[in-house]
Amino acid sequence: QQAPWNEFAAAWRHSEAGLRESCEAGKNDPQNVGGVLARAEIQLSAGLTAVRPSFEQFYAALDSRQRRILDAFDHR
């Protein structure tokens, strides 16, 4: 489980840096609601694209008890 976790953590850190860059780049864009929502959509999509494959590998490496614990976070 350590290797998939390390890959997920690295992908998260990498996507976080990209998110900061995109936030900085978009700060001069229109500040209306439509512009804010468009930037949020782009940033979320890019972040999920970068992180989701490594998360799926990590999740697959967990046993059923660990998955239930992680899945419970969705209901809080």
Helices and strands as residue ranges (DSSP letters): H 2-25, G 26-28, H 33-61, H 64-72, G 73-75
